Amino acid sequence: MVKEIERAGIPVVHMCTVTPISMTVGANRIVPTIAIPHPLGNPALPAEEEYALRRKLVSRALEALTTEVQDQTIFEL
Amino acid sequence: MKLELGFIEIKDIQFSNECKVENGTLFVDAEAVKTFVYEDDDVKACVKSASFDIARPGESVRITPVKDVIEPRVKVEGPGGEFPGVIAKVDTVGSGRTHVLRGMAIVTAGKIVGFQEGIIDMTGPGAEYTPFSKLLNLVMVCEPVEGVHQHEYEHAVRIAGLRAATFVGELGRSVTPDEVKSFETYGIKEGIEKFPELPRVAYVHMLQSQGLLHDTYVYGVDAKRSLTTILYPTETMDGAIISGNCVSACDKNTTYHHQNNPVVADLFEQHGKTLNYVCNIITNENVYLADKQRSSDWSAKLCRLLDLDGVIVSQEGFGNPDTDLIMNTKKIEQMGVKTTIITDEYAGQDGKSQSLADADPLADAVVTGGNANEVIVLPPMEKVIGTLDYVDKIAGGHAGSLRPDGSIEAELQVITGATNEMGFNRLSAR
């Protein structure tokens, strides 16, 4: 899906836990996430801390989306 | 460490009012098994009912949904007991002598635990795909207490199956085995001295540990909470590893697979002849990337520390565990240790899609258990043990999988053991 959307000219950030798979399938902008069953949150955290974590993840993704890249790039948190 | 296995051939199972093994027939009082199973508090709290049935090879019988398959065994000499840390107290197993009721299994089945239980057909095309169609199966059909949580029920049915196997295994304690075989691996220095010319080979055994009903237990320890470590191969043969898995039926390793791991069997077959079988390295398949990195680092490190020349790596499940598989393989190869991997494929119903989610040029020796997406039609059976209620829902099934005449059209995924990644399969292709 990432590749097809990019082919249509729209940049994509792939947020995922297993970044090696994202690299293998050819995503260009990759943001590592928390865990496979809960990529964009962490149920072990208190609500406020989890909210902060989620916000940080989305901010990082938006930042990646507006960053020029030459090669496949992983944007660490 | 040396283990003797005494095989008692079971040629028939009969319900009876007594429990014994005589001239190859297991006579079993279902009520007595049930009483022993229900002595566990968790079983009592979560399992509303347990009933027993027998399925024999060639009978027109379909067992579904299947949770686990377990071979009854009993420790007759040496430390420990069956399923240490779970049923028996924790003690290192893998030495002494164990009796095996060969040719039969305990199968746990009944109302679904997760959504990935399987089907065992005792005859027809489906039977060709599962090794369990060739066994005499004592099936325990369980029903949950209403309102019980899935993970509690999974635990309870897991324990119920192991307890039933323990009870039945015990009946082989004083029976004279039909065949006795011994298995032994050596300490590092001892092994090098014994076989100075032979390549040092180990087995990297990947254990499903994704959580949420996808778990494996080693001496009672949840594998996701452990780092990569080493076992004597005979510990596996003696019940150290058990399945708590509701992963896709075709490529989950049941407890029976762990007890009868074909990689272990074949490495022992070559041990001292063409290779020196050093040990098993067990590693997990967790859902955090850091865990995947850490565990595969440790696999590679242990391979180097043990001065191995080669390893066989087997996977369990598919999808993100493909990354664990590739990370292990790549890092072990980079240590200068040769690898061969055993996996299976999800290449689409037409077989044209990429087979694994991850890949690397260093993974250049691959054995496949087959394409789990391959579609198969299973004809109706005269008798169903369990229920057909979940056929459309289990992984590999779809809405309409179960047809009005009782036949099933589904992917091979639904068949227990069909594309097993230890290579415990019956079919091959040319």
Chai-1 contact restraints between the chains, C-beta under 6 A:
chainA,res_idxA,chainB,res_idxB,connection_type,confidence,min_distance_angstrom,max_distance_angstrom,comment,restraint_id
A,T17,B,L289,contact,1.0,0.0,6.0,A-B,restraint_1
A,V18,B,N320,contact,1.0,0.0,6.0,A-B,restraint_2
A,V18,B,T323,contact,1.0,0.0,6.0,A-B,restraint_3
A,P20,B,T323,contact,1.0,0.0,6.0,A-B,restraint_4
A,P20,B,D358,contact,1.0,0.0,6.0,A-B,restraint_5
A,I21,B,T323,contact,1.0,0.0,6.0,A-B,restraint_6
A,I21,B,A357,contact,1.0,0.0,6.0,A-B,restraint_7
A,I21,B,D358,contact,1.0,0.0,6.0,A-B,restraint_8
A,T24,B,D358,contact,1.0,0.0,6.0,A-B,restraint_9
A,T24,B,A359,contact,1.0,0.0,6.0,A-B,restraint_10
A,A35,B,V287,contact,1.0,0.0,6.0,A-B,restraint_11
A,A35,B,Y288,contact,1.0,0.0,6.0,A-B,restraint_12
A,I36,B,V287,contact,1.0,0.0,6.0,A-B,restraint_13
A,I36,B,N320,contact,1.0,0.0,6.0,A-B,restraint_14
A,P37,B,L212,contact,1.0,0.0,6.0,A-B,restraint_15
A,P37,B,V287,contact,1.0,0.0,6.0,A-B,restraint_16
